[in-house]
Amino acid sequence: MSDALQYLLTSRPEAMGAYFKFMKAAGRGLDPKTRALISVITKVGAQTESGLKQYLTRALQLGVTPNEVLDAMLMAFPMLGLTKITWAIDIILTMEIPEFSPVALHAEARWHRIASMTAFTLGTTTRLACDEREVFVYRSEQTLRVYDSRCPHQITNIPALALQDKCLTCPKHGWVFDISSGLCTSGGDRPLREFPHKVDEEFLLAYW
Ligand code: FES
């Protein structure tokens, strides 16, 4: 939520409470993906950059595809106009979301070869690049996890330096994650995106 909305919620709780109640009730008949897409379009219409980043991230987490986002924006052309659509596309491009690259738009999900298992020492976390994406690989005696390096808040690419022991802190707004579980322990409410993985002939593979 923006600082402005937070301020209004504090200073005019009854009016703003009714507003949020209305918004919730208005979308009751919609499935979550459709609701998320409409939210993205409203942020494009209002041209609020942080809102667009936040709702776009949420839509992708709910399973909306980049092609669906692009189609929704183009279908809203009569209301948005080309200027707002290109404004939104410019912001999406600055976010460097791997799934929005022209190649990825037409690619099927598949297994990606990350690295030899010898690259991952027990009890450590390794950040590495693979097929236009960066991942964190956490390995312990009991478990192995592969996470997207993108923050679940606004898709910031979290750098290796953000990791202290098992604590990963996104530099953009300070959400903190436990790298051993992926859970957000402070600042936010969503976990890191985890990819399914398997080990094949001593090579780690992940699916996205
Ligand atoms: S992008 Fe906001 S905390 Fe990471």
Boltz pocket constraint, residues with backbone or C-beta under 6 A from the ligand:
constraints:
  - pocket:
      binder: B
      contacts: [[A, 151], [A, 152], [A, 153], [A, 154], [A, 155], [A, 156], [A, 170], [A, 171], [A, 172], [A, 173], [A, 174], [A, 175]]
      max_distance: 6.0
